[in-house]
Amino acid sequence: LWKEVPVHFPVTIGSQTKNNKVYKKHIQPLYGSKDIRDITQLDVQQTLNHVATYCVQQTVRNVKTDWHRIFQVAQINKIAVMDLTTLVKTPEAMKTTERSVKEENITAEDFDSFISFMNEYGGYLPNETERIYNRTILVYLMKVMRVSGIRLQEARALSRNDITIEEETGHNSENDQENIQEYALIHIRHSAGTTYDNDNAIRKTKTKWSVRSVPVFDEGLIWIKEVLEYSKHELIFAKYSGEPFTSTEVADYVRRVKKKWKKVSGKDVDIYTTLMRKAYASDLYRDKVNQAAVKKLMGHKFESTSINWYAKSDDEEIKEAAKKRTYKKNKKV
């Protein structure tokens, strides 16, 4: 019955992979070989209760959904069973999702050190063209994500048409003259991910709020110009072959580089792809950028998402805030 679930309730390949993991871990070991008509309400309830003792609430809900789909498929096959998930109670999970309370950022010095190491990672010979190309593209990918805060799946979907070089005129107060500043504008229109029949396709953005344009100045502009010149393909951050990297390939590569970099440099800095986005948000927060602007730059629906889930303060900022706190004063008459 479980094998028939995707037929009657199609989801993306990514979602189906997650559903299969839940089923194989929490349902199949005890009940996979049983007849659906022999499954009792107690069986379903005990499954959920067991999962709730060591998993987060979302996993409990996922297990219940898998049971629900199995019963639905049984009914579609005209097997006389009741959907027992309508009778059980969803227990509260004992474990909560752990989120870091510390600031998730990286200094310019540590980032430069990591990127320099990544640029030499693998010790490839000059004739290993494909490996060198793929490594260099991933280096630029990390750089662009660091200066723009865009999601990995958004960066992987960027084409040349999604980046424009713009100019703006400003006033220099020191010499009282007008000056022209160049910057890159990254237009987020697509995302890379799984679909119903492709595990690495260019598709719509995560949400409608994700569609946005992110300006990049100074050093970031230089990096963008460099990668536009270096890339061989319309899809800027594609592999040497022209195929887009999967998120797993990028994450695994960065993880391997980080492991060796930490060992060689002696630095205890955790670097991962999502850190680039979190660091960008933390920088904006520290610079006291208007929260409405932060929300738009991050591609979020709510300002609270940008601040609570991505931007965090470090201990020094907390101390400074406490020092600057003052008592409320009486109103002047």
N, C-alpha and C positions, 0 to 999 in steps of 0.2 A: 504493500500500500504506500509506503514511504517513497518508493521509486516512482510512483505515479503522481506524486504531489506536483512536481514541476510541469507536468503535462496539463493538469487542470488549473493550476495556479502559478502561471509563469512569472518569474522575477529575473532580475539581471544575474549574470554569471557570478558576480561578486556576492550578491545576497544569497544565492543558492549554495555557494561554498560555505558561507557562515552558517546557514541553516543545517547543512549536512554535518558540520562539526558539532553543533549542538545535539543533533539527533544521535550521532555515533557515540558521543561521550555520555549523554545523560539518559537516553531512552533505549537504544539498541542493546547494550550489555545485558539488561534484565528482561526486556520484553521483545526484542527483535525477532525471535523465533516463535513467538506465541500467536495464536489465532486472535484476531481482534475481538471476537465474541467472548473470549475468556478474560479479557481485560476488565477489571472492576474499577469502581469509583475510588476505592482505597488505593489501588495501584497508581492511579494518576495523582492522587493527593500525596501519597508518600514520595513519589518522584519529585514533586514540587517542593515538599518539605525538606527533602534531602539536599536539593540544589540550594535552597534558601539558607542552609547552614554555613555554606562556604563560598557562595557566589554573590554577585551584586544583583540588584533588583531587575535590571534589564535582562540578565540571563534567565531569571525565573520566568519572566514574561515570555522570553523566546522559547523556553521549553514548553510552556503552556500552549503557545501558538503552534508548535510542531505537533503536539497531541491533537489539537483542534483540527489541523489539516488532515491528519491521519483518519480521524473519524469522518471528516467530510468526504474524503476519497472513498471510504468504506460505504458511505451512504450513496455516493454516485454509482458505485458498483452494485447497488441494491442489496447490500448486506444489512440485515436487520439489527442495527446497533444504534444506540443513542449517543449523542455527543456528550460525553461525560465531563468535558471541560466546563459545561454550563452548570454543573452541580458542585464542583470543587471550589475551595476558597484559595485565592492567591496569597500565599504567606509573605510576610515582610522579610526581606533578606537581612541576614545578620551582618553582612559585610557591606561597606559603603565604598563607592568609587573613590579611589585615592587621587587627589590632585595636589600638585606641589604648591606649598604655601610660600615658598621662597621665590624671588625674582628669577624668571627664566630668560636670561639674556647672555650675551657674550661680549667681552671687550673687543675693541678694534685690534689690539695687540694679539689676543688669542685667536681671533678669526683669521688675521693675516698669517699667523704661525701655522694654523691648520691648513689654510689654502695653499701655502708654500709647500707644505709636506705632501698635500694631495696632488700637487702639480708634478711631484717626482715619484709618487707611489707606484709600485710595481717594478720599477727599474727597467722599463721596456727598452728594447734595443731600437735604434733608429728605423729599422725596416719593419717594425711591428706597427705599421701605420694605423690599422683599425683600432688597436688597443689604445694607442696614444690619442687618437681622435676622440674616442668615447670618453676617455679620462678627462680630456680638455673640455669637452662639452659639459660634463658633469661639474667641473670646476666653475665654469661660467654659470651653470644652473644655480649652484649654491650662492654665487655672488649676486645674481639678479634677484633671487628670493630674499637675500639679506637686505638689499636696498629698496625693495618694493613691498615686502610683506605678503606677496601673493601665495596662494596655495600651491603645493607641489603639482596637483592635478591640473591647475590653471597654467602653470609654467610649461608643463609637458605638452600642452595643447597650443602654445603660442606659435603663430605663423608670422611671416615677415609683414603681412598686411596688418597685423595687430600692433605694430610698433611704428610710431611716427616721431620724427624729430621736429620739435617746435621751437619758437623763439618768443621771448617776452621782453618788453621794454620796461626798464626800471629807472629810478632816479638815485644817483650816487650823491649822498648828502655831503661827503667829504670834498668832492671837487665841483659839486653843483652841476653835474652833467648827466645826460641821459645815457644809459648803457644797455646793451642788448645781451640777454642771457639765453643760452641754448639749453634745452632739456628734452628728455625723451618722454613720450606719453605711451604707457602700456595699456592697450585696450583689452580688457578681459571680456571675451565673448563666448568662449568655449571652455570645456573641461575634458580631461582624459580619464577614462574609467571603463567600467564594464557595462555592457548592454545585454539584451536577451541572447544574442548570438556571437558576441565578441568580448573577450576579456581585456582588451586594450584599445578602445575606440575613442574617437573624438566626438564628444556629445555636448549637450547643453550644460550650462553652468550649474553649480550645486543648487542655487536658488535664484530667483529673479533679482534679488538684491546683490548677488555676486557680480552681475554685469556692471562694470565700472571702468573708469580710466584712471590710472595711477601715474602721476608725474614723478620722474626720477632726475635728479640733478647731479652735478659735479662728478665725483668718482664713479657713481653709478651710471652716469651717461657715457663715460669712457668705456666701461665694461660692456654696456649694451652695444655700442658702436663696434667694439672689438669682436663680440660674438656674432654680430650680423655679418661681419666680414669673414669670420672664420668658418661659420656654418656652411655646409654644402647644400642644404636642403631648404625647401619652403617651410617645413616644420623646423623651427630654429634649434630646438634641443633634442632632435632625433639622433639615433645612433648613426654610425658610419653607413649602415645599410639603408638608412632612410626610415626605418621603423621606429616608432616612439618607444622610449624606455617604459617599462612597467614601474609602478610605484615601489614594488618589492625589490626590483633590480636596483633602483636608486638608493633605497633605504639600506639594503644589504651592503652596497658598495661603500656608502658613507660610514656604516658601522665598522667595516673592516679597516678602513683608513683611520678612523678614530681610535680603534684599539691599538694600532701600531704607533700612531702619533702620540698617544698618552704614554706609552711605554718608552718611546725615544725622548720625548720632551719633558717627561716627569710631571706634566700638568694633569690636574684632576678636574677636567672640564668635560661635561657631557654634551656632545654635539650630535644632533640629529636633524632631519630635514624640517620638521615642524618647529624647531627652535628658531629658525630663521624668521618665521612668521611671528612667533611670540616675542622675539627680541625686537622686531620692528614695532610692535604694539607697545612694548615697554618703553622704547625710546620716545615714541609720540607722547605717551603718558607723562614721562619725566619732563619732557619739554613743554608740558602744560598746553598741548594742542586741544582745541575745542573738541569735546567728545562727539559732537555731531559729525565733525570732519573725520575723526578717527573711525567712526562707524562706517562712513562711506569708503574710506581708504581700505578698510579691512573687508568690505563686502558683507557686512552684517545687517540684519533687520533691526536689531535693538542695540542701543549704546551699551547696555549692561553686558552684552555678550563680549564686546571688545574689551571692556574694562575687567570684568570678573573672571573671564576664562582665559584671557591672553595677557593683558597688561598687569604686571604686579610690581609692587614697590620693594626695594631692598631694605635692609636693616638701617642703613645710614639715612635714607629718606624718611623712615619712620621716626628716627631720633630727631631729625631736623623739624619734622612736623610737630612733635611733642614740645620741642624748644620754643617754637613760634606760637604755640597756643596761648591765647590770652583770655582773661575772664570777660564776660559780657559786661559792657559799661552801661551805666544809667543814661537814659536819654536826656539830652540837654533841654532845659526849659527855655 
